[in-house]
Amino acid sequence: MRINTFDAYSRLSPLQINRLVNFLFSNQDCNKLSKNSLRKAILYAAKERPGFGGYIFCLEEKDTTIGALVINRTGMEDYIPENMLVTMVVAKDFKNQGWEDKLLDYAISYCKGDIGVYIKEPKTTQTFREHGFEHNNLEMRLKQ
């Protein structure tokens, strides 16, 4: 097993981006993000879209993706976390075997600054609490 890191300097090819979008979309449990949203987060992290970039961590064995985690940098460290964890997904056949923990530990050690995550499903909070995340704010959003 290895974790590959992609960002503005170690880019993903268009084929890799498509594979990653499909992997994330088909293996996500909750927080169902659309393929378009997942693609935007990946492109932003890889600085293929204007912004501060971010990181894509892919847990792989040989040519098989087992898990992936996408973080977007915010550039707003003075008032919200510098990093936003957009999604963390482990393939269905590898869930509950500790791979989520390995991905999250790796991302925490790699990223500089605070990491925020939006959680829509309360059952997922335990994993993040075990890694030192704390409940900080309640978000309210006006959709227009």
N, C-alpha and C positions, 0 to 999 in steps of 0.2 A: 504494500500500500504506500502511496505517496500523495502528498498534497501539492498540487501545482498552483502557483499564484500568477494571476494575470492582472495587468494594470495598463497605464498609458505607455509603459516601456516594454512590456512583454505582451504583445497584442494577441488577440484571438483572431483567427481567420473567419471569414464569413461562414464557412462550413461549420467551424467549431461553435460559433455563435448560434447558428440554427440548431445544432445538436443540443447545446446547453439549454436553449429556450424550451425545446421539446422535452428534455429530461426534467427540468424544473416544473413545467406545466403538468406533465403526466404523473409526477410523483408527489405533488404538494397535497397535504392533508386538509388544512384549513387556510384561511386567508387567501382563498382562491384568487390569484392574480391572473389577469388575462395574458395571453401570449404577447400582446402588444406592450403591456406594462412591464413584463419580464424583459423583453427585448430592450425597451428604453432604459431600464435600470442597468442592464449589462453594457449597453452602448455608452451610457453616462460614466460608468465605472472605468471603462476602457478609454475614456476621453474621445470617443467617436462622436459624441455630442458635446456642445459647449458646456463647460462647468468645471468643477474641481476634481472630477475623476473619482476614483475609488479602487476597490479591490474585488477580484473574483477568485475564490478559493475552490478548487476542484479536487475532491478526493477520488483517486483512481487506482484501479488494479489492472495492470496490463492496459488494454484498450477500453476497459469498462468504467464508466462513471458510476461511482457508488454514492457520492454526495456532492453538494455544491452550496456555497454561501456567497451572497452578493452584498457588498457594502458600498454605499455612496458617501463621498465626503461632502460636507455641507458648506464649509467655509464660514460657518457662523458660530465658532467655538465660544464666543463671549456670552451667548444666551441660549443656545441649544447645543446638543452634542455635535462634536466635529464629524462623527461618523454615524450613519444610519444603516442598521442592518435591514436590508430590504426583504431578503428571504433566505431561509436555510432549509434545505431539502435533502433527505436521504432516501435512496431507492427503497421501495416497499420490502424487498427481500432482505434488506440489511438493517431495518429499523429495530430499535431496542437492543442493539448489540454494542452500544457505546460509540458509534461513529458520529452521532450528533455532538457528543462531548468533545471528541477529537477535533472536529471542524471548528467548534466554538472556541476551544482552548487555543487553537492555532490562530484564529482571527484575533482574539483578544491579545495574544502576545505580539502579533504583527502590527496591529493598528496603534497609532499614537493618538492619545486623547480619548475622551469619553465616547462610548458607543450607545446609541439609543436604538430602541426597537419598539414598534407598535404591535401590540398583541390583541387580536380580536377574540381569540378563543382562550378562556381562562385556564383550560387544562395544560396549555403550553407554558404557563408562567413558571412552573416548578423547575424546568431545565435551566431557565435563565437565572432564577434565584440561586440555584446551586453554583452558578458561576459568578456570583457577586453582583448581579443586576438588582437594583432596588426600584420599587414603585416610586416614581418621582412626580408625575403630573397626570392630570386627567385632561385628555384632549377633547375639545369641542370643535365641531367643524360645521360651517355653513356651506352647503353645496349649492352652487348656482349654475 
